[in-house]
Amino acid sequence: MVKVSSPQDITQKHHFLLLIFKTETHHVEGDERSRTNPGHGYPAHDDIINTTETYVFEDQADLEAKLIKLYDEKRDRKDIVVINIACVFEVKPSTKIEFR
């Protein structure tokens, strides 16, 4: 298993991608002027941040072990997607797609 942080982390061989989607909310306090004079300054607001953790598995047994662990933590997960990748395309600036 490799946690993907750059395109180089994705193998060119047959593999599985595990995607875990996450949503976080960060509250940003308003400035003093918006609290004392409503309509002025910068009011408080919430920023919603969506992220995706991506993992590469070349071995299906390793993937299944990771999924068992994840579902043991939380049984009713709806934030996980698994993709079976047969081949990877390389896109060239000329917009020609070549198989590796």
Summary of the structure (lengths in Angstrom):
residues: 100
radius of gyration: 20.9
end to end distance: 22.0
largest distance: 62.2
contacts: 205
relative contact order: 0.26
helix: 22%
strand: 41%
